Amino acid sequence: MRKVRDFDAELKALNDRAKLLKQRKVQQFGELIEATGADTLEPDLLAGALLAIVGETDKTMMTKWSARGAQFFRETSRRSSRRSGGGVEGGKAAEAGTEPT
């Protein structure tokens, strides 16, 4: 005889998991904004910049931005691994070679 599935419980579990993932995504975006120093910008300016990025169609510009982002994450991960190893560094992550465009 087949085991009866509780579809309501499975659906609730999936919804709870989706809600958790969405919360984690929002938290990580907030952490990214803080790490880059963008939290010092006015919200209107930040929103406008993000909207401009979303509307960008120039592939070379997108490639440049992606490279800068990858470099930021490489530098940030090196810094965090040094800190966990006992090294002491000051300053914000945004000061680490990122320049305004």
C-alpha positions, 0 to 999 in steps of 0.5 A: 500500500502506498504512503499518503502524502501530506501535500499541505505540509509539503506546500507549507514547508516549501513556502517557509523555505522560499520566505527564508531564502528571500529574507536571506537575499534581502539581508545579503543585499543590505550587507553588500551595500554596507560593504561597498560604502553605498550606505552613505549615499542618499537613497534617491541617488542609490535607487537612480544608480541601480535603475541606470545599471538595470537599463544599461545595454552597453556590454563593454560597460557591463563587463567592466563593472563585472570585473570591478565587482569580482575584484572587490569580492576577491579583495574583500575575501582576502581581507576577511581571511587575514582578519580571521588569521589574526591580522588587524586592518582598519578602514572600510571595504569601499576604500580598497581600490574602488573608484567612482565612475 
